[in-house]
Structure formats: structure tokens, C-alpha cells
């Protein structure tokens, strides 16, 4: 049976198994997590799934809570100094809050932190039952997409005033990428982007991160071997070894700027989608404050998000028509049903609430996107964007009069959005490989651009672009390809989607075995031979530019034991790059994953660029915040403990089948409280257990 490939399910399995595998017979326990660790857990696991593993309750470490001195605690902890102080407060009490603790770190803690924990534990009763590292400090957004929910990661990587934070940022990124590799049970070959053409200050950034990941993988493997465990598990010879590509935003400055016309990318660009703790939501009706969550649990969203907007609207309409035919009560007297009619009729039938909400959401979102597309003059803007990005026009020919077209659009009342205008100017600058200073200012005057948006353009040099050049300076070697000598065939309907992201080109070349080893070298030179043996094992070759995507077609037969390919984009990944990974994975029978510190819309990309030289004191970076301290109430006496609870006989087990290496000392089983055993069958929580403590209920 092929291994699980869904990142959300994998992380859920890892967490539930970490809880399940600490259970001796006859005991209930509490889960205690700090705020950050609990957010990681809540992202993929519901409280009911935790309670079903004979957990009496879930508590927040930093909050006031009732002691349970007759029960053990399973502590999920972020390796931060103030979190260690919170944990040590458990030791220092005359009567600990739990009879003992299983410590689960979400990242490998610094040696000094581990030494302090062990030193404190040896001064009195050994309160620590077990200690392990469970690297889960990443957020799976989708089945194949993960982020670190850290948009401010951009500044230590690129802002010159944050240089002293760069090494720590590399190390932190590497530890989090390790968590993804551990969940996938992969020790990948690592390759990184090293452009020979650019000389910007962050040119070697991908190499630094890649080497840090290699170090983390080597150390993790050695640690596992020291614990008598084999990691990664023995390789399946039918599956090629995985590969990790570490690239950065400088590899493709164009992708985050273009207007995309696939559903997900277009929605994030044009309408107000809200992100809260890694959850994306949208309010379809301003009069109704309910937020609809966009996640992998929404089947319509998963089916449509990477399709062209016209296909999305057509298919949603077709699905509605099928539904209407299956339910004659939805037909009007005239036999015609408008979107308004559908909404009204669905609202009158409670049994169709879930379907009503889903279709209302996507009809509204798609309709709003298309309304903006037409009213804001985006067809002309997008066509010029594609010409500047690809070097060919909509007819597949070498473009003419580009500068005149640009000026006309900048002067046009239809191009009202200032961000649309600066996106055009930046794309023009990238196409020209820089402009003379007076020409840049002329374009700003045409576009009426000032302030932060001007800074966004001038700061492009920090990510590898040449901004200002002399009049007679030639284009840099290798900076852009020559325009085609003959007409390129553009498929019908794809005129505004001509550009192929560099990530997609890189993956396609790798799968075909033609990827440049100088442009994408290895952290371990010995892996080059192994990679050469894997070359060309992908699916049939197709043109990336001239073929409509077929990745949405359902494959039949046995699911292949697919090779895993992980792409990490430092500095933020675009939604077009996310789509590209899904497309290549499906077309070439690979499991392709995309990760980054965060996903970026065009607006977010411009905001990052605008502040790329901002004074560090204005960036509000976590590293510059005062160190958090353990709350004072943790060092105050607890109220009198609750009466001892009777023992129970646990019978339930975790439903997930995944496993994860447990790093650290093996746990001893906490003694079962003495008392009369519970009746046979599923045990009830101990009397008084707050098994619904904290946030719980549906996982959205």
C-alpha cells in the first residue's frame, strides 16, 4: 500500500500517535500545550480526536488551570526560554500539578535548555517521565502545501538592516523543513538555486538554507541511530529517493506580480480573503457576518481552485443544473432558475444548508472576481503583463510598441488601481533588465505613483533585479531569453496565461533529467551520481507553454508508489507556484510539495518589497521584542487539589495508522491510580475531568 501523502493527515497521525504511544494500561492523562504548540495541534486535530485517546482534558500551559496531581501530563512545548520557565514552575511546587510529565518538544531545543531541564529534574524527584522531540513546527495549509506562518521571515533574509538575524533564520527554517521530512519519512537529496548571473547580496541564501537542512537531517539521523531506531525507514526500491529543492524569491520575480486567472490565485488577488492563524475565510454577504472557511474540507474549493475562472463558473453552473434536475422542487414555473432563485429556494430547505452555503460561497466569489476583472480593465492590463513576462504577445509573436502600450495603460482612467500600475512598471523594468533613472521617474509621473510603491520598485535590487542602469548598458548575460524567431502557438483561451513560473520549469527539467547541475547544485556532491540514475524517470514530456493542463483528470488503476519532491521557496511563495506543483505532480505521477515561510498575493509581495529597506525598529520583528516571561500566576500557590479519581481501564486507541520516530528517553509508564476499575467498553472520563477545556469542537 502506498504511503500517505497528504501533509494534513500526516501531521495529524504524528500528533495522535505521540499521544497514544505514551499510554500505559490503566491511566488517563491530560494534554498540556503552550499557546504556539496548541495552535499547531488545533490546525490538524480536533479536541474530540484527542479526548478519544483517553485524554481527560486539554490545558494551556501559560493559563491558570486546576491541578490534577493524581494524573500524568503530556506536555507539547515550543523550545523557548519562557516556556521552559513555565514548565519548571511545575517542578518547584510543593505539590506538582501532575504526578509526572511526558515532554514533547515541537522543535529540537537548544542544548542549554535541555541541560537546565535535566538539572532541575535531578535536584528532587525525577518528575520527567519521558522526553522526546517531535518536529511538527510547520502548518499544512493543503494536502501538498505547507508554510511556517511567518511573513516577517522575509526581512532577516533580504533587509540589510537585519543581517545579524540571518544565520538564526537559516537555522530556524532548516529545523522546520526537517519536520516535514520526518513526517514524510524521507531523507531527500538536496539541491539549491545558485544563479551565476546575479550578484545581489542574498545570492547565496538558498545555499545557506540548504546546507543548514543537510546538517539537521544528518544530526537527526545520528540521533535516531543513537536511540536504536532506523531513520528513515528502509527504502522502497520501487520508489526513487526524494529530492528537496531550496530556492528563493530571486529565482522568479515575475510570478508574484502577474494577474492570474485560476480561481484560487485570482480570488486572493482581487477580493478580501481573510487569513487568521493559517485559516482562510471569506464573507460572501456583507449583511451576514458569517465567515466561510476555504479549506481542503470544502470539496468544491478543492475541485475548482486551480481551474481557470471561466471553467470554474461553468462547472459550478453545471453541478447546479444536475442538482436541479435531481430535485424538481427547485424548478421555477418557467423552467428557468437564476442564481438568486437558487439561493432563495435553498434557504427555504434546511436539509440543503451545507450545499447552499458551499454553492453560495463559490458563486459569489467567482462572480465578484469576474466583475472586478471586467470593470477594472484587467483584460488589457493582463495581456500586457503576459507580453512583458514571456517576450511574446497574445498571437505568439515578438511584441511591438511595448513602451507605447505601457504609457497608454498608465494614462488610462480604466487602470485605476495604483497597485496594477506599479505592477506593470516593475514588469516593464524586469523585461528591460533595468532602466535609466529619468525614465523610471517619467513612468512614475504617468502612473501617479509615490511613496511606498516607489520604494517597492527601487528595492528590487535586494532580490536580484537590476533597477537603474546606464543608457548603453547591455542586458546581463543569461538574464532573459531571446524572443522567438517564429510564431509560438498559444492554445485557445490561454492567451492571458502564457507565463510559466520558474518553479514549474525547474520541476519539469528535473523530471526529464535535463536540469542544469551548475544552476541547481547538490549539498552532497556524492548524490549527483544517484540523481543521474534517476534522470528521465518521469512521465511523457509535454510543452509547458502550449498544452492545457490535464492534471485534474482522474487516474485509474493502482496508485503508484510515487517519488516525493519538496520545493521550498524562501521569501514567500505565490499561488501560481502552488498550482504548478499540483499540476506537475499529477501530470508526472509525483508527489510534489511546496513550502515557504508564507504564501504571498501580489499585494503582499509589493508590501514586502516596499519595506525591504525599512529601519529595523519599525518592522516589529519577533527577535526585537522583549523576551516573553512566564506569567506570575504560575508561581502562585494552587487551590486545594480535587479528590483523587478512580482508575479506569482504557480501551480506545488512535484511529490513525501513521508513526513517527520518538527522539529522547523512553518513557516509563505512570502508575495507575488504585481503585475500582471502570465497566467494560469505552471508559468515561474521570470524575471532574475538564475534558472540553479550551477551544474545541469542529476542526475548520
N, C-alpha and C positions, 0 to 999 in steps of 0.2 A: 504493500500500500504506500503510495507516495506520501512524503511528509507534509504536514500542514504548512501552508504558505502564507496564510492571512496573518498580518502582523498584529491585528487587534486580538484575534483568537490566540495567537502565540503568547502575547503578553498576559492575557487572562489566564492561560494554562500555567504559566510560570508563577504567577502570584498565588493562584489557588493551590498549586502543588507545594509551594513553600509553606503554606498554612497547614495543609494536610499532612505533610511529612514530619511535622513536629509533634504529632499526637501519639502519646502512649495510650494504652487502653484505660478507660475509666475516668477521664478528666475532661471537663470543659475548660475553655480558656477565653481570655479577652484579647482582641487585637488592639494595639495602641500604635498610633502613627502620628508623626508630626504633620504640620499643615501641607508641606510640599509633597511628602510621601503619600499622604492621603489623596491628594489631587491626582497623582499617578494611578493610584488604585481605583479611584472613582471613575477615571476615564474609561476603564475597560471592564470593571467588575461591579455588579450591584451588591447592595448590602444583603439582600436575600441569599445570594450565592455564597457569601461569606458565612452567614448565620447557619446555612445548611451544612457547614463543616464543623458543627458543634462549637461554634463560637457564641459566647453569651452576649457579647456586645462589641462595638467598635468605638474607641475613645480617641480624642485628640490629645496628644502629649502635652501641648502647651496650655490646655484649658483646665479649669477646675474640674475635678471628677471624683467620684466616690471610690474609696479604696476597696479592693477585693483581696484581702490578704490570704484567703484560702485557695486562690486560683492563680495559675501561671498567666503571664502575658507574653504575647508575640509582638515585638516592637519593630515596626518598619520605620527606619530612620534615615534622614539625609545626613551625610557626613559633614556637618557644620559645627563649629565650636559651641554655639549657644544650644544646639540640640543635644550635644554631649552633656552640657551642664544640666539640661532638663532631665536627662537620663540619670545622671549622678545623684540628682535630688532623690531618686528612688532608693538609692543605697543609704543615704545619710539619715533617713527617717528612723525613729525608734522602732517603728513597725512598717516595713515596706508595703507599698500599695499592692504588690503581688508577691506570691510565695517565691517566685523566681521569674527570670526573663529570658526569652529566646530573642537574640539581637539579630536583625536582618537589615544590613546596610543597603541602600539603593544605589550607591556607588562605593568603590573602594575608598575607605577613609585613609587619611594621611597616617604614616607610622606613629607619629607622636600622639595622635588621638587614640589609636588602639593601645599604645603603651599606657596612657593615662587611665583608660578604662580597665585594663587588666591590673594595674597597680592599685586602683581603688577597690577592685573586687577582692584582692588578696589581703586587704587590711582587716577584713572581718569575714563574715560568712560569704562563701562564693555564691553570690546571688545570680550570676550569669550561668544559665544552663547551657546555652549554645550561642555561637556567634558565627555568622556567615555573611558573605557578600552576594547580593542578588542584583546584578546590574540592570535595573529597569528604568533608569532615569532618561526616558525618551517617551514621546507621545505619539502613538499611532493614530494618525488622522483618518486614514483609509486603509484598505486591505494592503496596499503597496506603498503608502506614503507615510513618512514619519518626520516629525520636527522636534525641536527642543523648546519650542515656545519662547524663543529668546531673540527678538528682533534687535536688541541692543548689542548682540554679538558682532554686528557689522562694524562697530566703532573700534574695538580693540584690533580688528583685522586691518582697517583701512585709514582710520583717522590718525594723522601724525602726532596728535597730542595725547594719544593713548598708547604709544609704543611700549611703555613699560608693562602694559597688561597683556601683550600679545602672547608671550610664552605660556602664561597661565591659561589663556583662552585656547591655545592649541591643545594643551593637556586636557582641559575640560571637555572639549569636543571629542577628543580621542576616547576618553572614558565612556562617553555616551554612545559613540559608534560601537564600542566594544559590546555594550548591552544588546544592540541589535544583532551583532554576530553571535552572541551567546544564545539569544532566543532562537535564531535560525540554525544553531549548532553548526556554524560554518567558520573555518579558518581560511579566509579568502586570500588569493593573490591580490596584492595591492599595486595599483598603478595611479599615477597622478599627472595632472596637466602641467607642462613646463613649456611655455611659449618661447621660442628663440627670437621672436620678432619684437617683443615689448621689453621695456627697461624700467617700468614703473616700480615703485618702492616695494610693492607687495607681490612682486613677480614670483617669488619662491614660496608664497603662502601655501599652495596645495602640497608642495613637497614637505614642508614643516609639519603640516597636519598628518599627512600620510605616514611619515616616519614616527610620529607620536602614536598613531594607531598600531603600527607594526610593533612598537615597544610594548603597548598594552596587551596585544594578543600574545606576544612571546611570554610576558610575565604571567598572564592568566593561565596559559598552558602549563608553565612550570609550576605554578601554584597548585593547579589541579593534580598534576603528577605527584607533587609532594603530599597530597591528600589521598593518594592511591586511586585516583579516578582518571579515566582516559578522556581527554578532550582535545579536539572534537571527537565524537564517536567515530568508529571505523568507517571509512569512506565506502559509499555505494559505488562500485566500479562502473555502474551503468550511467552515473551522473557525473559530468565534468566538474572539476573543482570550481568553486565560486570565485568571483572576482569583485573587488571593490575599486571603483574609480573615485578619486578625490579631485574635484575641480573647484574653481571658484568663479565668482561673478564676472571676472575679466574675460573668461572664455567666450561669453556671449553677452554683449552689452545691448543687443538689439531685442532679444526675446521679451524682456520685461516692458518694452516701450510700445509694442505693436497692439493695435486693436484686434483682439481675437474674436472669432465668430462661432466658436464652440460654446455650448451652453454654460458650463462652469466658469470658464475664463471670462466670458462676456458679462456674466452676472456679477462677478467680483469686481469687474472694471466699472460697470455702469450704474449699479443700484446699491442701496445701502445695506449690505450684508454685515451683520454684527458678529464679532468674534469675542467670546468670553470663555476663558480657561480652555482654549482649544476646541470649543464647540461653535459651529457656525449656525446662525439663525437669521430669519427674515420675517418681517411683519407684513403680510400681504395687504392688510386693510388698516389704514391709519386710525379708523374709528374703532378697531378691535385690537387691543394691545397684545393679544396672544402672539407669541413668537413660534414660528415653525422651524424646527431643527433640521438642518441639512446634514445627513449622516448616511453611513452605509446601511442603516436600518430602513431608510426610505428607498424602496425598490425602484420607484420612478426616477429618483435622482441618480441612483447608480446606473440605471439603464441609459439615461439621457445625457449625463453630464459632459461626456466627451464628444457628443454628436454636434454637427453643425446646427445652428439655431433654426434654420428652415426645416431640417429633418426633425428636430425636437418638436416643433409646433405641429408638424404634420402627423408624427407618430402619436403624440398625446391626443390629437383630434381623432385619429383612427381608433385608439383604445377607447375613447369615449363613445364613438359610434358603435363599437362592438358591445359596450355596456348597455347602450340604449336599446339595441336590438334584442338583447337578452332580458331587458326589463321594459315591457311595453308601457308600463305606467309612466315612463319618463317622456313619452311622445306627446307633443302638442297636437291640437286638433288639426293643424295644417300639416302635420308630419315633419315640421322643421323644428329644430331645437337650437337656440342660441346659447352662448356661454352663460349669459345672465339667467336664461330659463333653467339651465342645468344646475347652476348654483342654488337657485330658489327651490327647485324640486328636491335636490339632495338635502338641503337644510330641513325640509319637511319630513324626511325619513331618517330617524335616528340610527337605524341599523346600517346606514351608509356613511356614518360620520367620518370614519377613518379615510374612506375613499374620497369623500367630499373634501376633506382637509388637504389630502395629497394633490388632487387634481386642481383645486382652487389655488394652492400654492404655486404649482408649476405653470398653470395657465396665466396667473398674474405675473409671475417673474418673467416668463418668456415674453408676454405681451408688453410689459414695461421696458424690457431690453430693446425690443424691436421698435417701440415708439421713440425711444431716445435715438436709436440708430437712424431713423428717418428724419426726425425733427432737428437733430444736431448736425446734419450734413455729413454723417460719417462715411457714406459710400465713397465720396471723392477723397476724403482725408485718408481712409484706409487704403485706397488704391495707390495713392502717392507713397504712403508708408511702405507698402509692399514693394514698390518700384525701387525705393531707396535701399531697402533691406536686401533685395535679391539682385539688383542690377538689370532686371528685365521688367518690361511693362506687362499689362494685362493681356496683351496679344503675344507675349513670349518673345518680344524683340528688344533690341537695345533702345533704351529710352532717349527721348529728345526733349529739349527745352525744360529740363528739370527745374532749373532756378526760377524760370518764369512761372511754372506751375506752383512752386512753393510760395512765391510772392503773392500770387492771386489768392491762394487759400488763406494766407496770413492776413490779407486785407479784407477777405470776405466776411460779411456780417454773419454768414452761416457758421463760420468757425468761431463760435462764441466762447468756448471753454478755453481758458488760458493754459490748462494742462495739455489740451490737444495741440495747441500751438507750440508749446515748448517741446513736446514730443517730436513734432515734425522738424523743428530746428535741430534737435540733437541727432535725429536720424540723418538729416542732411549733412551735418558736421561729420558723423561717422562715415558716411558714404564718400565724402571728400577727404577723409583722413586728416581733418583739421582745417581751419580757416584762418585767414589773416584777421587780426584784431578788429579793424574798422568794419569788415564785413559782418562779423558777429554782432556788433553794436547796431548796424543797419537792420539786421533781421530782428533784433530785439525791439527796435522802434516800430517796424511794421507790425509786429505781434503785440505791441504794448506790454512787453514783459519787463518786470522789475523785481527787485528784492530777492527772495529765496529761490525763485525759479531761475534767475540768472546764475545764482550760486550752484544750482544743480548742474548746469552745463559746464561751468568752469572747474568744478570738482571732478569731472570725468577723468582727468589725468591720474587721479588716485587709483582708478580701477583699470588703467592700461590704455586709455584713449589719448591720442594727440589732439589737443584742443586748439592751441594757437600755433601757427606755423608762418614761415616767411613765404612771400608770394611765389618764389620759384622752387620751393622745397618739393622734391618728388614724394610720391607715396612711399611709405615704408615697405621694405621687402616682405612679401607674404601677408601683408595686411588685408588685402582683399583680392578676390579672383578677377580675372579679366572678364568683361561682358561676353556673352555667347556670340560666336561668329555666324550662327544661323538661328532661325526661329525655334524656340522651345515650345513644345506642345503643352498647353495648360488645360487640364480637364474642365469640362463644363461645370460651372458652379463653384470652382476652386480659385477663381481669379483673385479673391481677397484673402486667400490662404496659401499664397505661394511660398512663403518663407518656411524653411525647415530649421528648427532650433539646432544649435551645435551639439547639444546633448544627444539628439536623435542621430545626427551624422556620426558621432563618435561610437554610439552603440551599434549602428549598422555596420560600420567599418570593422569593429571588433568581431561581430558575429560572422562577417565574411572573411575574417583573417587578414584584413588589409590595413589595420590600424597602425599608424606610424609609431614605432617604438622610441624614437627620439622625442616626439611630441608628447608621448604618454609613457615615460619610463617606469621601471619597477623599483619598489623599495628593496626588494631582494633580487639581485641580478640572476640568481640561480633559477628563479621562476620563469625566466624568458624562454627556456627550452620547453618547459611544461606548457606554457601558453602557446608556443608554436605548434605543439602537438594537438592542441585543442582548436587551432585555427580552422575556420571553414566548416565547423560542425553545426552551424545554424541552418535555418530554413532556406528556401529558394530566394535568390536575390531579386529585388524589385526596385524600381526607381522611387526614391523618396519624394521627389518633386511632382512626378506626373501620375502617380497612382492614388486613387481614392482609398482611404483606409478600409480594410476588411477585417479589422481586429474584433469587431463586435459580433461576428458570425460565431455561432456555437460550434465547438469542435465535437466530433463524435468519437466513440471508441474509448479505449482505456486512457486515463490521464497519464501523461508522460511524467517520468521522474526528472523534472526539469532542472537545468542549471540555474543557480541563483546569481544575479548580477545586481550589485548595490552601487548606486550613484549618490555621492554626497556633494552638494553644491554649497560651498562656503559663501556667506554673504547674502543668502536668500535665494530661493528657487521660484521660478514662475509657474503659473498654471499651465502654460503651453508645454513646459518641460515635464510636468506631471503627466499630461496627456500623452506625450511622446513615449514615456516609459511604459504606459499601459499598451500603447499601440504596438511597439516593438516586441514587448513580451508576448502578446497574443499572436502576432504575425509570425514570430520566430520560435514559438514554443519555449520561452524562457520565463522565469520568474524575475521580473525586473522591479527593483525597489528604488524610490527616490527619497532622499533625506536632505534636510537643511536645518539651519537654526530656526527658520520660519519661511512661510510662503509669502510672496510679495505680489501685490497688484501693481499696475503702473503708477498709481498714486503713491503707494508706499515706497516704491523704488525711487521716485523723484524726491520724496521727503528725506529718504536716507542720503541721497546724493547732496541735497541742499545743506545738510548738517554735517557733511563729511569732514569739514574743517572747523566745526564749531568748537568753541572753548570747552574743555572737558568739564568744567564746573557747571555748564548749562545742560549737559547731556543726562544728568541724573543716573549715572551708571551704578549698578548694584555694588561694584567694587569700591565706589567712593562713598557709599552710605555708611553711617556709623554702624559698627558691628552690632548685630542684634543681641539682646541679652535675654536670658531665661526670665520668665515672669516671676515677680517677687512672691506671688501666692504659692508657687511650687515649694517654697522653703518654709511655709507656714504649716502649723500642725493640722492634720486631717481631723475631721469629726470622728466620733466613735465608730468603729467598724460595724458592718452589718453582721447579723448572726451567721454562723457557718452554714453552708449549703450542703444538702445531701449529695452523695455521689450519684452519678448516672452512668449508664452503660452506652457509650456512643456506638451507633451503628451506621450512620451515614458517611459517605465518602465523597470526595470531589468528583464531579462529573467529567472533568477534563482529563485527557489522557496524556498531555504533554509533560515533559520533565525538564529540569534544569539542573546543572551541576550546583551543588551546595558547597560553597567555599568557606572553610573555617572549621572550628572544632565541632565534633559530632555532639549532638545534644543528648543529655540524659533525660529519661522520662520523669516528669514530675510525679510525685506520689499521688495516687488517687485519694481524695478525701474519704474517710471511713463513714459508713452509713449504709442504709438500706438501698439496694440497687433499684434503679428505675424499672418500670414494666418493660416487657419486651416490645420491640418495634422502635419507631423513630423517637428518640428521647426528647423530652421537653426541656427548655432552658431551665437552669437552676432558679429557685425561688428568688425573686427580687432582681434578677438579671435584667439589665437595661439593654436588651438585645436589639433595640431600634435606636440606639444612641446616635446622635449626629445625623448628617444628611443620609437619606436612604430612599428606597423606592425604585422607580423605573430608572434604568440607565438610558439616557438620551444620547 
